[in-house]
Amino acid sequence: MFSVGWQIVEQIRQHTEMTKAQAKERAIDSWPGGDPDARRRVDSFPHEFSGGMRQRVVIAWRCRAIPSC
């Protein structure tokens, strides 16, 4: 199983020419609700989130991480 951050970073890298470190920073910056624990939570696994939080992560990733899509 992959962490949420790994999944987001891989998607960002597919659509941009960012390094892994740059993509991870973008994933953290686009974390929903300005969560102060975003740096820690980005390394969490999907089963560690509630259903609502999973939805917010996907929406935030789609809307902010790859604005050209």
mmCIF file as Biopython writes it, N, C-alpha, C and O atoms, coordinates in Angstrom:
data_model
#
loop_
_atom_site.group_PDB
_atom_site.id
_atom_site.type_symbol
_atom_site.label_atom_id
_atom_site.label_alt_id
_atom_site.label_comp_id
_atom_site.label_asym_id
_atom_site.label_entity_id
_atom_site.label_seq_id
_atom_site.pdbx_PDB_ins_code
_atom_site.Cartn_x
_atom_site.Cartn_y
_atom_site.Cartn_z
_atom_site.occupancy
_atom_site.B_iso_or_equiv
_atom_site.auth_seq_id
_atom_site.auth_asym_id
_atom_site.pdbx_PDB_model_num
ATOM 1   N N  . MET A ? 1  ? 0.853   -1.171 0.000   1.0 0.0 1  A 1 
ATOM 2   C CA . MET A ? 1  ? 0.000   0.000  0.000   1.0 0.0 1  A 1 
ATOM 3   C C  . MET A ? 1  ? 0.899   1.234  0.000   1.0 0.0 1  A 1 
ATOM 4   O O  . MET A ? 1  ? 1.947   1.252  0.645   1.0 0.0 1  A 1 
ATOM 5   N N  . PHE A ? 2  ? 0.478   2.251  -0.723  1.0 0.0 2  A 1 
ATOM 6   C CA . PHE A ? 2  ? 1.242   3.487  -0.828  1.0 0.0 2  A 1 
ATOM 7   C C  . PHE A ? 2  ? 0.616   4.579  0.033   1.0 0.0 2  A 1 
ATOM 8   O O  . PHE A ? 2  ? -0.597  4.605  0.239   1.0 0.0 2  A 1 
ATOM 9   N N  . SER A ? 3  ? 1.453   5.471  0.527   1.0 0.0 3  A 1 
ATOM 10  C CA . SER A ? 3  ? 0.939   6.599  1.313   1.0 0.0 3  A 1 
ATOM 11  C C  . SER A ? 3  ? 0.176   7.550  0.397   1.0 0.0 3  A 1 
ATOM 12  O O  . SER A ? 3  ? 0.344   7.534  -0.823  1.0 0.0 3  A 1 
ATOM 13  N N  . VAL A ? 4  ? -0.653  8.365  1.004   1.0 0.0 4  A 1 
ATOM 14  C CA . VAL A ? 4  ? -1.413  9.360  0.243   1.0 0.0 4  A 1 
ATOM 15  C C  . VAL A ? 4  ? -0.448  10.305 -0.467  1.0 0.0 4  A 1 
ATOM 16  O O  . VAL A ? 4  ? -0.653  10.651 -1.630  1.0 0.0 4  A 1 
ATOM 17  N N  . GLY A ? 5  ? 0.592   10.717 0.230   1.0 0.0 5  A 1 
ATOM 18  C CA . GLY A ? 5  ? 1.576   11.623 -0.356  1.0 0.0 5  A 1 
ATOM 19  C C  . GLY A ? 5  ? 2.272   11.021 -1.556  1.0 0.0 5  A 1 
ATOM 20  O O  . GLY A ? 5  ? 2.490   11.707 -2.554  1.0 0.0 5  A 1 
ATOM 21  N N  . TRP A ? 6  ? 2.625   9.749  -1.475  1.0 0.0 6  A 1 
ATOM 22  C CA . TRP A ? 6  ? 3.291   9.083  -2.596  1.0 0.0 6  A 1 
ATOM 23  C C  . TRP A ? 6  ? 2.387   9.113  -3.823  1.0 0.0 6  A 1 
ATOM 24  O O  . TRP A ? 6  ? 2.842   9.392  -4.933  1.0 0.0 6  A 1 
ATOM 25  N N  . GLN A ? 7  ? 1.104   8.824  -3.617  1.0 0.0 7  A 1 
ATOM 26  C CA . GLN A ? 7  ? 0.159   8.801  -4.728  1.0 0.0 7  A 1 
ATOM 27  C C  . GLN A ? 7  ? 0.005   10.182 -5.359  1.0 0.0 7  A 1 
ATOM 28  O O  . GLN A ? 7  ? -0.035  10.305 -6.583  1.0 0.0 7  A 1 
ATOM 29  N N  . ILE A ? 8  ? -0.081  11.210 -4.536  1.0 0.0 8  A 1 
ATOM 30  C CA . ILE A ? 8  ? -0.217  12.574 -5.051  1.0 0.0 8  A 1 
ATOM 31  C C  . ILE A ? 8  ? 1.054   13.003 -5.767  1.0 0.0 8  A 1 
ATOM 32  O O  . ILE A ? 8  ? 0.991   13.588 -6.848  1.0 0.0 8  A 1 
ATOM 33  N N  . VAL A ? 9  ? 2.212   12.714 -5.169  1.0 0.0 9  A 1 
ATOM 34  C CA . VAL A ? 9  ? 3.497   13.088 -5.776  1.0 0.0 9  A 1 
ATOM 35  C C  . VAL A ? 9  ? 3.640   12.437 -7.149  1.0 0.0 9  A 1 
ATOM 36  O O  . VAL A ? 9  ? 4.075   13.093 -8.096  1.0 0.0 9  A 1 
ATOM 37  N N  . GLU A ? 10 ? 3.290   11.183 -7.272  1.0 0.0 10 A 1 
ATOM 38  C CA . GLU A ? 10 ? 3.414   10.500 -8.559  1.0 0.0 10 A 1 
ATOM 39  C C  . GLU A ? 10 ? 2.515   11.138 -9.609  1.0 0.0 10 A 1 
ATOM 40  O O  . GLU A ? 10 ? 2.917   11.271 -10.765 1.0 0.0 10 A 1 
ATOM 41  N N  . GLN A ? 11 ? 1.311   11.531 -9.228  1.0 0.0 11 A 1 
ATOM 42  C CA . GLN A ? 11 ? 0.411   12.183 -10.178 1.0 0.0 11 A 1 
ATOM 43  C C  . GLN A ? 11 ? 0.934   13.555 -10.594 1.0 0.0 11 A 1 
ATOM 44  O O  . GLN A ? 11 ? 0.862   13.916 -11.769 1.0 0.0 11 A 1 
ATOM 45  N N  . ILE A ? 12 ? 1.451   14.305 -9.656  1.0 0.0 12 A 1 
ATOM 46  C CA . ILE A ? 12 ? 2.016   15.616 -9.982  1.0 0.0 12 A 1 
ATOM 47  C C  . ILE A ? 12 ? 3.184   15.443 -10.943 1.0 0.0 12 A 1 
ATOM 48  O O  . ILE A ? 12 ? 3.306   16.189 -11.915 1.0 0.0 12 A 1 
ATOM 49  N N  . ARG A ? 13 ? 4.034   14.472 -10.680 1.0 0.0 13 A 1 
ATOM 50  C CA . ARG A ? 13 ? 5.212   14.263 -11.526 1.0 0.0 13 A 1 
ATOM 51  C C  . ARG A ? 13 ? 4.824   13.808 -12.922 1.0 0.0 13 A 1 
ATOM 52  O O  . ARG A ? 13 ? 5.558   14.084 -13.872 1.0 0.0 13 A 1 
ATOM 53  N N  . GLN A ? 14 ? 3.703   13.122 -13.084 1.0 0.0 14 A 1 
ATOM 54  C CA . GLN A ? 14 ? 3.253   12.703 -14.407 1.0 0.0 14 A 1 
ATOM 55  C C  . GLN A ? 14 ? 2.808   13.892 -15.245 1.0 0.0 14 A 1 
ATOM 56  O O  . GLN A ? 14 ? 2.893   13.853 -16.472 1.0 0.0 14 A 1 
ATOM 57  N N  . HIS A ? 15 ? 2.334   14.946 -14.595 1.0 0.0 15 A 1 
ATOM 58  C CA . HIS A ? 15 ? 1.791   16.100 -15.309 1.0 0.0 15 A 1 
ATOM 59  C C  . HIS A ? 15 ? 2.731   17.297 -15.341 1.0 0.0 15 A 1 
ATOM 60  O O  . HIS A ? 15 ? 2.432   18.299 -15.993 1.0 0.0 15 A 1 
ATOM 61  N N  . THR A ? 16 ? 3.852   17.209 -14.654 1.0 0.0 16 A 1 
ATOM 62  C CA . THR A ? 16 ? 4.812   18.311 -14.614 1.0 0.0 16 A 1 
ATOM 63  C C  . THR A ? 16 ? 6.227   17.735 -14.732 1.0 0.0 16 A 1 
ATOM 64  O O  . THR A ? 16 ? 6.412   16.521 -14.818 1.0 0.0 16 A 1 
ATOM 65  N N  . GLU A ? 17 ? 7.187   18.602 -14.733 1.0 0.0 17 A 1 
ATOM 66  C CA . GLU A ? 17 ? 8.586   18.161 -14.754 1.0 0.0 17 A 1 
ATOM 67  C C  . GLU A ? 17 ? 9.263   18.431 -13.416 1.0 0.0 17 A 1 
ATOM 68  O O  . GLU A ? 17 ? 10.445  18.773 -13.370 1.0 0.0 17 A 1 
ATOM 69  N N  . MET A ? 18 ? 8.522   18.279 -12.343 1.0 0.0 18 A 1 
ATOM 70  C CA . MET A ? 18 ? 9.047   18.524 -11.004 1.0 0.0 18 A 1 
ATOM 71  C C  . MET A ? 18 ? 9.844   17.329 -10.499 1.0 0.0 18 A 1 
ATOM 72  O O  . MET A ? 18 ? 9.627   16.190 -10.913 1.0 0.0 18 A 1 
ATOM 73  N N  . THR A ? 19 ? 10.778  17.624 -9.585  1.0 0.0 19 A 1 
ATOM 74  C CA . THR A ? 19 ? 11.471  16.554 -8.880  1.0 0.0 19 A 1 
ATOM 75  C C  . THR A ? 19 ? 10.534  16.006 -7.806  1.0 0.0 19 A 1 
ATOM 76  O O  . THR A ? 19 ? 9.479   16.582 -7.541  1.0 0.0 19 A 1 
ATOM 77  N N  . LYS A ? 20 ? 10.924  14.894 -7.194  1.0 0.0 20 A 1 
ATOM 78  C CA . LYS A ? 20 ? 10.098  14.331 -6.120  1.0 0.0 20 A 1 
ATOM 79  C C  . LYS A ? 20 ? 9.957   15.312 -4.958  1.0 0.0 20 A 1 
ATOM 80  O O  . LYS A ? 20 ? 8.879   15.454 -4.382  1.0 0.0 20 A 1 
ATOM 81  N N  . ALA A ? 21 ? 11.052  15.983 -4.622  1.0 0.0 21 A 1 
ATOM 82  C CA . ALA A ? 21 ? 11.019  16.934 -3.502  1.0 0.0 21 A 1 
ATOM 83  C C  . ALA A ? 21 ? 10.087  18.106 -3.812  1.0 0.0 21 A 1 
ATOM 84  O O  . ALA A ? 21 ? 9.307   18.520 -2.954  1.0 0.0 21 A 1 
ATOM 85  N N  . GLN A ? 22 ? 10.162  18.639 -5.025  1.0 0.0 22 A 1 
ATOM 86  C CA . GLN A ? 22 ? 9.281   19.745 -5.407  1.0 0.0 22 A 1 
ATOM 87  C C  . GLN A ? 22 ? 7.825   19.303 -5.412  1.0 0.0 22 A 1 
ATOM 88  O O  . GLN A ? 22 ? 6.948   20.028 -4.943  1.0 0.0 22 A 1 
ATOM 89  N N  . ALA A ? 23 ? 7.574   18.116 -5.939  1.0 0.0 23 A 1 
ATOM 90  C CA . ALA A ? 23 ? 6.204   17.603 -5.990  1.0 0.0 23 A 1 
ATOM 91  C C  . ALA A ? 23 ? 5.657   17.366 -4.587  1.0 0.0 23 A 1 
ATOM 92  O O  . ALA A ? 23 ? 4.479   17.615 -4.332  1.0 0.0 23 A 1 
ATOM 93  N N  . LYS A ? 24 ? 6.504   16.885 -3.673  1.0 0.0 24 A 1 
ATOM 94  C CA . LYS A ? 24 ? 6.040   16.667 -2.295  1.0 0.0 24 A 1 
ATOM 95  C C  . LYS A ? 24 ? 5.700   17.996 -1.630  1.0 0.0 24 A 1 
ATOM 96  O O  . LYS A ? 24 ? 4.707   18.087 -0.908  1.0 0.0 24 A 1 
ATOM 97  N N  . GLU A ? 25 ? 6.505   19.022 -1.863  1.0 0.0 25 A 1 
ATOM 98  C CA . GLU A ? 25 ? 6.194   20.349 -1.307  1.0 0.0 25 A 1 
ATOM 99  C C  . GLU A ? 25 ? 4.875   20.876 -1.860  1.0 0.0 25 A 1 
ATOM 100 O O  . GLU A ? 25 ? 4.086   21.470 -1.124  1.0 0.0 25 A 1 
ATOM 101 N N  . ARG A ? 26 ? 4.632   20.662 -3.150  1.0 0.0 26 A 1 
ATOM 102 C CA . ARG A ? 26 ? 3.361   21.093 -3.740  1.0 0.0 26 A 1 
ATOM 103 C C  . ARG A ? 26 ? 2.202   20.317 -3.123  1.0 0.0 26 A 1 
ATOM 104 O O  . ARG A ? 26 ? 1.142   20.886 -2.866  1.0 0.0 26 A 1 
ATOM 105 N N  . ALA A ? 27 ? 2.394   19.035 -2.888  1.0 0.0 27 A 1 
ATOM 106 C CA . ALA A ? 27 ? 1.344   18.226 -2.255  1.0 0.0 27 A 1 
ATOM 107 C C  . ALA A ? 27 ? 1.036   18.749 -0.859  1.0 0.0 27 A 1 
ATOM 108 O O  . ALA A ? 27 ? -0.128  18.838 -0.468  1.0 0.0 27 A 1 
ATOM 109 N N  . ILE A ? 28 ? 2.076   19.094 -0.109  1.0 0.0 28 A 1 
ATOM 110 C CA . ILE A ? 28 ? 1.882   19.623 1.243   1.0 0.0 28 A 1 
ATOM 111 C C  . ILE A ? 28 ? 1.192   20.983 1.188   1.0 0.0 28 A 1 
ATOM 112 O O  . ILE A ? 28 ? 0.294   21.257 1.984   1.0 0.0 28 A 1 
ATOM 113 N N  . ASP A ? 29 ? 1.608   21.833 0.254   1.0 0.0 29 A 1 
ATOM 114 C CA . ASP A ? 29 ? 1.003   23.165 0.120   1.0 0.0 29 A 1 
ATOM 115 C C  . ASP A ? 29 ? -0.464  23.088 -0.290  1.0 0.0 29 A 1 
ATOM 116 O O  . ASP A ? 29 ? -1.252  23.968 0.054   1.0 0.0 29 A 1 
ATOM 117 N N  . SER A ? 30 ? -0.832  22.042 -1.021  1.0 0.0 30 A 1 
ATOM 118 C CA . SER A ? 30 ? -2.213  21.929 -1.495  1.0 0.0 30 A 1 
ATOM 119 C C  . SER A ? 30 ? -3.087  21.103 -0.566  1.0 0.0 30 A 1 
ATOM 120 O O  . SER A ? 30 ? -4.232  20.799 -0.901  1.0 0.0 30 A 1 
ATOM 121 N N  . TRP A ? 31 ? -2.559  20.734 0.607   1.0 0.0 31 A 1 
ATOM 122 C CA . TRP A ? 31 ? -3.324  19.917 1.551   1.0 0.0 31 A 1 
ATOM 123 C C  . TRP A ? 31 ? -4.593  20.660 1.972   1.0 0.0 31 A 1 
ATOM 124 O O  . TRP A ? 31 ? -4.524  21.859 2.242   1.0 0.0 31 A 1 
ATOM 125 N N  . PRO A ? 32 ? -5.741  19.997 2.036   1.0 0.0 32 A 1 
ATOM 126 C CA . PRO A ? 32 ? -7.010  20.670 2.305   1.0 0.0 32 A 1 
ATOM 127 C C  . PRO A ? 32 ? -7.090  21.362 3.662   1.0 0.0 32 A 1 
ATOM 128 O O  . PRO A ? 32 ? -6.642  20.839 4.682   1.0 0.0 32 A 1 
ATOM 129 N N  . GLY A ? 33 ? -7.666  22.532 3.636   1.0 0.0 33 A 1 
ATOM 130 C CA . GLY A ? 33 ? -7.962  23.264 4.862   1.0 0.0 33 A 1 
ATOM 131 C C  . GLY A ? 33 ? -6.764  23.871 5.563   1.0 0.0 33 A 1 
ATOM 132 O O  . GLY A ? 33 ? -6.876  24.300 6.711   1.0 0.0 33 A 1 
ATOM 133 N N  . GLY A ? 34 ? -5.623  23.916 4.899   1.0 0.0 34 A 1 
ATOM 134 C CA . GLY A ? 34 ? -4.447  24.487 5.541   1.0 0.0 34 A 1 
ATOM 135 C C  . GLY A ? 34 ? -4.072  23.743 6.817   1.0 0.0 34 A 1 
ATOM 136 O O  . GLY A ? 34 ? -3.643  24.361 7.791   1.0 0.0 34 A 1 
ATOM 137 N N  . ASP A ? 35 ? -4.229  22.448 6.819   1.0 0.0 35 A 1 
ATOM 138 C CA . ASP A ? 35 ? -3.955  21.604 7.985   1.0 0.0 35 A 1 
ATOM 139 C C  . ASP A ? 35 ? -2.526  21.830 8.485   1.0 0.0 35 A 1 
ATOM 140 O O  . ASP A ? 35 ? -1.579  21.639 7.722   1.0 0.0 35 A 1 
ATOM 141 N N  . PRO A ? 36 ? -2.351  22.231 9.748   1.0 0.0 36 A 1 
ATOM 142 C CA . PRO A ? 36 ? -1.000  22.461 10.268  1.0 0.0 36 A 1 
ATOM 143 C C  . PRO A ? 36 ? -0.166  21.181 10.346  1.0 0.0 36 A 1 
ATOM 144 O O  . PRO A ? 36 ? 1.061   21.248 10.425  1.0 0.0 36 A 1 
ATOM 145 N N  . ASP A ? 37 ? -0.819  20.020 10.324  1.0 0.0 37 A 1 
ATOM 146 C CA . ASP A ? 37 ? -0.110  18.745 10.342  1.0 0.0 37 A 1 
ATOM 147 C C  . ASP A ? 37 ? 0.063   18.155 8.944   1.0 0.0 37 A 1 
ATOM 148 O O  . ASP A ? 37 ? 0.317   16.959 8.803   1.0 0.0 37 A 1 
ATOM 149 N N  . ALA A ? 38 ? -0.073  18.975 7.928   1.0 0.0 38 A 1 
ATOM 150 C CA . ALA A ? 38 ? -0.009  18.475 6.547   1.0 0.0 38 A 1 
ATOM 151 C C  . ALA A ? 38 ? 1.286   17.732 6.269   1.0 0.0 38 A 1 
ATOM 152 O O  . ALA A ? 38 ? 1.269   16.704 5.593   1.0 0.0 38 A 1 
ATOM 153 N N  . ARG A ? 39 ? 2.388   18.219 6.767   1.0 0.0 39 A 1 
ATOM 154 C CA . ARG A ? 39 ? 3.683   17.573 6.510   1.0 0.0 39 A 1 
ATOM 155 C C  . ARG A ? 39 ? 3.697   16.140 7.075   1.0 0.0 39 A 1 
ATOM 156 O O  . ARG A ? 39 ? 4.297   15.246 6.477   1.0 0.0 39 A 1 
ATOM 157 N N  . ARG A ? 40 ? 3.055   15.929 8.196   1.0 0.0 40 A 1 
ATOM 158 C CA . ARG A ? 40 ? 2.985   14.591 8.784   1.0 0.0 40 A 1 
ATOM 159 C C  . ARG A ? 40 ? 1.916   13.747 8.101   1.0 0.0 40 A 1 
ATOM 160 O O  . ARG A ? 40 ? 2.121   12.562 7.836   1.0 0.0 40 A 1 
ATOM 161 N N  . ARG A ? 41 ? 0.787   14.361 7.822   1.0 0.0 41 A 1 
ATOM 162 C CA . ARG A ? 41 ? -0.352  13.613 7.279   1.0 0.0 41 A 1 
ATOM 163 C C  . ARG A ? 41 ? -0.144  13.178 5.839   1.0 0.0 41 A 1 
ATOM 164 O O  . ARG A ? 41 ? -0.754  12.208 5.390   1.0 0.0 41 A 1 
ATOM 165 N N  . VAL A ? 42 ? 0.705   13.879 5.117   1.0 0.0 42 A 1 
ATOM 166 C CA . VAL A ? 42 ? 0.951   13.499 3.725   1.0 0.0 42 A 1 
ATOM 167 C C  . VAL A ? 42 ? 1.625   12.126 3.645   1.0 0.0 42 A 1 
ATOM 168 O O  . VAL A ? 42 ? 1.557   11.464 2.610   1.0 0.0 42 A 1 
ATOM 169 N N  . ASP A ? 43 ? 2.269   11.697 4.721   1.0 0.0 43 A 1 
ATOM 170 C CA . ASP A ? 43 ? 2.901   10.381 4.758   1.0 0.0 43 A 1 
ATOM 171 C C  . ASP A ? 43 ? 1.992   9.303  5.347   1.0 0.0 43 A 1 
ATOM 172 O O  . ASP A ? 43 ? 2.428   8.174  5.570   1.0 0.0 43 A 1 
ATOM 173 N N  . SER A ? 44 ? 0.734   9.651  5.597   1.0 0.0 44 A 1 
ATOM 174 C CA . SER A ? 44 ? -0.230  8.690  6.141   1.0 0.0 44 A 1 
ATOM 175 C C  . SER A ? 44 ? -0.794  7.813  5.021   1.0 0.0 44 A 1 
ATOM 176 O O  . SER A ? 44 ? -0.649  8.118  3.837   1.0 0.0 44 A 1 
ATOM 177 N N  . PHE A ? 45 ? -1.424  6.742  5.418   1.0 0.0 45 A 1 
ATOM 178 C CA . PHE A ? 45 ? -2.026  5.816  4.467   1.0 0.0 45 A 1 
ATOM 179 C C  . PHE A ? 45 ? -3.532  6.058  4.381   1.0 0.0 45 A 1 
ATOM 180 O O  . PHE A ? 45 ? -4.135  6.532  5.344   1.0 0.0 45 A 1 
ATOM 181 N N  . PRO A ? 46 ? -4.147  5.739  3.238   1.0 0.0 46 A 1 
ATOM 182 C CA . PRO A ? 46 ? -5.571  6.036  3.051   1.0 0.0 46 A 1 
ATOM 183 C C  . PRO A ? 46 ? -6.480  5.504  4.151   1.0 0.0 46 A 1 
ATOM 184 O O  . PRO A ? 46 ? -7.453  6.167  4.511   1.0 0.0 46 A 1 
ATOM 185 N N  . HIS A ? 47 ? -6.190  4.329  4.693   1.0 0.0 47 A 1 
ATOM 186 C CA . HIS A ? 47 ? -7.076  3.757  5.725   1.0 0.0 47 A 1 
ATOM 187 C C  . HIS A ? 47 ? -7.008  4.533  7.038   1.0 0.0 47 A 1 
ATOM 188 O O  . HIS A ? 47 ? -7.811  4.286  7.938   1.0 0.0 47 A 1 
ATOM 189 N N  . GLU A ? 48 ? -6.069  5.460  7.161   1.0 0.0 48 A 1 
ATOM 190 C CA . GLU A ? 48 ? -5.946  6.249  8.389   1.0 0.0 48 A 1 
ATOM 191 C C  . GLU A ? 48 ? -6.818  7.516  8.364   1.0 0.0 48 A 1 
ATOM 192 O O  . GLU A ? 48 ? -6.855  8.265  9.341   1.0 0.0 48 A 1 
ATOM 193 N N  . PHE A ? 49 ? -7.514  7.751  7.249   1.0 0.0 49 A 1 
ATOM 194 C CA . PHE A ? 49 ? -8.368  8.927  7.110   1.0 0.0 49 A 1 
ATOM 195 C C  . PHE A ? 49 ? -9.838  8.528  7.135   1.0 0.0 49 A 1 
ATOM 196 O O  . PHE A ? 49 ? -10.199 7.410  6.769   1.0 0.0 49 A 1 
ATOM 197 N N  . SER A ? 50 ? -10.673 9.455  7.571   1.0 0.0 50 A 1 
ATOM 198 C CA . SER A ? 50 ? -12.117 9.230  7.475   1.0 0.0 50 A 1 
ATOM 199 C C  . SER A ? 50 ? -12.522 9.355  6.009   1.0 0.0 50 A 1 
ATOM 200 O O  . SER A ? 50 ? -11.754 9.850  5.184   1.0 0.0 50 A 1 
ATOM 201 N N  . GLY A ? 51 ? -13.709 8.911  5.699   1.0 0.0 51 A 1 
ATOM 202 C CA . GLY A ? 51 ? -14.191 9.011  4.319   1.0 0.0 51 A 1 
ATOM 203 C C  . GLY A ? 51 ? -14.242 10.445 3.823   1.0 0.0 51 A 1 
ATOM 204 O O  . GLY A ? 51 ? -13.898 10.725 2.674   1.0 0.0 51 A 1 
ATOM 205 N N  . GLY A ? 52 ? -14.673 11.356 4.695   1.0 0.0 52 A 1 
ATOM 206 C CA . GLY A ? 52 ? -14.752 12.769 4.315   1.0 0.0 52 A 1 
ATOM 207 C C  . GLY A ? 52 ? -13.387 13.363 4.051   1.0 0.0 52 A 1 
ATOM 208 O O  . GLY A ? 52 ? -13.215 14.146 3.117   1.0 0.0 52 A 1 
ATOM 209 N N  . MET A ? 53 ? -12.414 12.995 4.868   1.0 0.0 53 A 1 
ATOM 210 C CA . MET A ? 53 ? -11.063 13.515 4.668   1.0 0.0 53 A 1 
ATOM 211 C C  . MET A ? 53 ? -10.475 12.971 3.373   1.0 0.0 53 A 1 
ATOM 212 O O  . MET A ? 53 ? -9.774  13.697 2.668   1.0 0.0 53 A 1 
ATOM 213 N N  . ARG A ? 54 ? -10.741 11.719 3.045   1.0 0.0 54 A 1 
ATOM 214 C CA . ARG A ? 54 ? -10.273 11.156 1.774   1.0 0.0 54 A 1 
ATOM 215 C C  . ARG A ? 54 ? -10.824 11.949 0.606   1.0 0.0 54 A 1 
ATOM 216 O O  . ARG A ? 54 ? -10.105 12.242 -0.349  1.0 0.0 54 A 1 
ATOM 217 N N  . GLN A ? 55 ? -12.099 12.296 0.681   1.0 0.0 55 A 1 
ATOM 218 C CA . GLN A ? 55 ? -12.709 13.082 -0.391  1.0 0.0 55 A 1 
ATOM 219 C C  . GLN A ? 55 ? -12.064 14.462 -0.487  1.0 0.0 55 A 1 
ATOM 220 O O  . GLN A ? 55 ? -11.787 14.935 -1.589  1.0 0.0 55 A 1 
ATOM 221 N N  . ARG A ? 56 ? -11.824 15.106 0.640   1.0 0.0 56 A 1 
ATOM 222 C CA . ARG A ? 56 ? -11.206 16.438 0.626   1.0 0.0 56 A 1 
ATOM 223 C C  . ARG A ? 56 ? -9.794  16.391 0.046   1.0 0.0 56 A 1 
ATOM 224 O O  . ARG A ? 56 ? -9.381  17.303 -0.669  1.0 0.0 56 A 1 
ATOM 225 N N  . VAL A ? 57 ? -9.058  15.328 0.357   1.0 0.0 57 A 1 
ATOM 226 C CA . VAL A ? 57 ? -7.705  15.187 -0.185  1.0 0.0 57 A 1 
ATOM 227 C C  . VAL A ? 57 ? -7.747  15.086 -1.710  1.0 0.0 57 A 1 
ATOM 228 O O  . VAL A ? 57 ? -6.972  15.747 -2.401  1.0 0.0 57 A 1 
ATOM 229 N N  . VAL A ? 58 ? -8.639  14.269 -2.224  1.0 0.0 58 A 1 
ATOM 230 C CA . VAL A ? 58 ? -8.738  14.099 -3.674  1.0 0.0 58 A 1 
ATOM 231 C C  . VAL A ? 58 ? -9.176  15.399 -4.342  1.0 0.0 58 A 1 
ATOM 232 O O  . VAL A ? 58 ? -8.618  15.780 -5.372  1.0 0.0 58 A 1 
ATOM 233 N N  . ILE A ? 59 ? -10.145 16.070 -3.783  1.0 0.0 59 A 1 
ATOM 234 C CA . ILE A ? 59 ? -10.619 17.337 -4.368  1.0 0.0 59 A 1 
ATOM 235 C C  . ILE A ? 59 ? -9.526  18.388 -4.326  1.0 0.0 59 A 1 
ATOM 236 O O  . ILE A ? 59 ? -9.304  19.092 -5.312  1.0 0.0 59 A 1 
ATOM 237 N N  . ALA A ? 60 ? -8.841  18.502 -3.200  1.0 0.0 60 A 1 
ATOM 238 C CA . ALA A ? 60 ? -7.763  19.487 -3.094  1.0 0.0 60 A 1 
ATOM 239 C C  . ALA A ? 60 ? -6.647  19.183 -4.078  1.0 0.0 60 A 1 
ATOM 240 O O  . ALA A ? 60 ? -6.119  20.090 -4.720  1.0 0.0 60 A 1 
ATOM 241 N N  . TRP A ? 61 ? -6.288  17.921 -4.201  1.0 0.0 61 A 1 
ATOM 242 C CA . TRP A ? 61 ? -5.245  17.549 -5.149  1.0 0.0 61 A 1 
ATOM 243 C C  . TRP A ? 61 ? -5.666  17.926 -6.564  1.0 0.0 61 A 1 
ATOM 244 O O  . TRP A ? 61 ? -4.880  18.507 -7.313  1.0 0.0 61 A 1 
ATOM 245 N N  . ARG A ? 62 ? -6.873  17.606 -6.923  1.0 0.0 62 A 1 
ATOM 246 C CA . ARG A ? 62 ? -7.354  17.860 -8.285  1.0 0.0 62 A 1 
ATOM 247 C C  . ARG A ? 62 ? -7.416  19.357 -8.578  1.0 0.0 62 A 1 
ATOM 248 O O  . ARG A ? 62 ? -7.039  19.787 -9.669  1.0 0.0 62 A 1 
ATOM 249 N N  . CYS A ? 63 ? -7.874  20.136 -7.645  1.0 0.0 63 A 1 
ATOM 250 C CA . CYS A ? 63 ? -8.083  21.565 -7.867  1.0 0.0 63 A 1 
ATOM 251 C C  . CYS A ? 63 ? -6.806  22.404 -7.761  1.0 0.0 63 A 1 
ATOM 252 O O  . CYS A ? 63 ? -6.666  23.408 -8.460  1.0 0.0 63 A 1 
ATOM 253 N N  . ARG A ? 64 ? -5.880  21.999 -6.897  1.0 0.0 64 A 1 
ATOM 254 C CA . ARG A ? 64 ? -4.714  22.860 -6.645  1.0 0.0 64 A 1 
ATOM 255 C C  . ARG A ? 64 ? -3.402  22.297 -7.149  1.0 0.0 64 A 1 
ATOM 256 O O  . ARG A ? 64 ? -2.552  23.052 -7.623  1.0 0.0 64 A 1 
ATOM 257 N N  . ALA A ? 65 ? -3.217  21.006 -7.060  1.0 0.0 65 A 1 
ATOM 258 C CA . ALA A ? 65 ? -1.922  20.421 -7.389  1.0 0.0 65 A 1 
ATOM 259 C C  . ALA A ? 65 ? -1.646  20.452 -8.889  1.0 0.0 65 A 1 
ATOM 260 O O  . ALA A ? 65 ? -0.501  20.643 -9.299  1.0 0.0 65 A 1 
ATOM 261 N N  . ILE A ? 66 ? -2.677  20.268 -9.713  1.0 0.0 66 A 1 
ATOM 262 C CA . ILE A ? 66 ? -2.497  20.258 -11.157 1.0 0.0 66 A 1 
ATOM 263 C C  . ILE A ? 66 ? -3.548  21.185 -11.777 1.0 0.0 66 A 1 
ATOM 264 O O  . ILE A ? 66 ? -4.541  20.710 -12.329 1.0 0.0 66 A 1 
ATOM 265 N N  . PRO A ? 67 ? -3.338  22.494 -11.692 1.0 0.0 67 A 1 
ATOM 266 C CA . PRO A ? 67 ? -4.349  23.430 -12.171 1.0 0.0 67 A 1 
ATOM 267 C C  . PRO A ? 67 ? -4.554  23.412 -13.682 1.0 0.0 67 A 1 
ATOM 268 O O  . PRO A ? 67 ? -5.578  23.898 -14.163 1.0 0.0 67 A 1 
ATOM 269 N N  . SER A ? 68 ? -3.609  22.866 -14.440 1.0 0.0 68 A 1 
ATOM 270 C CA . SER A ? 68 ? -3.757  22.871 -15.897 1.0 0.0 68 A 1 
ATOM 271 C C  . SER A ? 68 ? -4.700  21.795 -16.398 1.0 0.0 68 A 1 
ATOM 272 O O  . SER A ? 68 ? -5.079  21.823 -17.569 1.0 0.0 68 A 1 
ATOM 273 N N  . CYS A ? 69 ? -5.093  20.848 -15.561 1.0 0.0 69 A 1 
ATOM 274 C CA . CYS A ? 69 ? -5.977  19.757 -15.997 1.0 0.0 69 A 1 
ATOM 275 C C  . CYS A ? 69 ? -7.426  20.175 -15.990 1.0 0.0 69 A 1 
ATOM 276 O O  . CYS A ? 69 ? -8.300  19.378 -16.329 1.0 0.0 69 A 1 
#
